[in-house]
Amino acid sequence: MKYILIVISIMCALNISAQSKKKYKGNKRTSKREIRKRQQKAYDQDQTNAFNPIQPRGARQNDARDDLLWHSESANTVYHRAGNISLTSPSRYGIKPDLELSTNLFLNYWVPNITLKKRWANNKWYIASKHGFYSATPGFHWAKERNYTSIADSTASIPFVLSMKNELIFSRLFARNNTCTREQPYLILSAGLGVDYGYAFGESGLSEIDEHVLAPRSPALTGQGGTIYTRVRADWQINNQLLLGGGIKYFYGEFTGHHAFEQSTELQTFLLPNFSISIGYLLSYGHYNASSSVGIIPLFDLTWHFGRKQAREKGLFKGKMF
């Protein structure tokens, strides 16, 4: 009897221990699920860093800011209700997932301008069109009052000039597999073909602007004709904080020499997650009535990025862009 009691006691102890371990394992699994839910909830609700949010479990840091690689001259549009405010480059806002409104705030004092970009296709190849209106009339009055004769003669009559821009843009995306679930873009090549045309409402005493950058755009700015241009551009993401971009543009139109070229390069870096600075140059070449056939202009820009990038489950490379 003594031995039977001992065996029964040992069996009861083993049974209690097994049940305890099973309960612990169940609680452990529940605990892991709870932790994952809390992490995802914190990620979804994070508003402190819209363009570089807390990465979900298993994501890599280089998944951040892939939307900012798309330059304003590319065929992509900014995210819906997101965009940027820039000092010298176009400030942009996403009206709809495939529709973008932009304006160059720096130029608005002299040349009020507004542009609408519509994206028509998005896969490895992106296709978009840009349509804009602008007027250099305020700038001509400003130059006339300050006796900048290379832009507007002091005796010239200045009518209201309305200029229009239409451009077709193609972009090709190149990406690498950095995670098991999605690709990460690192290079975007773009090409564009466009025409600018201006019309003067009234008698005009304006003539070609004898300055680099402005001369090939003179026909549209003065309302005396148009200019056709074509361009190619590359944008490269060096790392999470550094972007390099540049391109070449060719002009043909009703200006002296009829041909002109521009080459630009910009380096953009992020001082804060939603604030960047850009430096670069614009090189101009053309045989018009300027003191030299070559001109160079330094480029500088400050940009504040606002809004949130698209949710990852609707990311850039799963069918539709948005």
Buried (B, 14 or more C-beta within 10 A) or exposed (E): EEEEEEEEEEEEEEEEEEEEEEEEEEEEEEEEEEEEEEEEEEBEEEEEEBBBBEBEEEBEEBBBBBBBBBBBBBBBBBBBEBBBEBBBBBBBBBBEBBBBBBBBBBBBEBBBBEBBBBBEEBEEEBBBBBBBEBBBBBBBEBBBEEEBEBBBBEEBEBBEBBBBBEBBBBBBBEBEEBEEBBBBBBBBBBBBEBBBBBBBEEEBBBBBBBBBBBBBBBBBBBBBBBBEBBBBBBBBBEEBBEBBBBBBBBBBBBBBBBBBBBBBBBBBBBEEBBEBBBEBBBBBBBEBBBEEEEBEEEBEBBBBBBBBBBEBEEBBBEEEBB
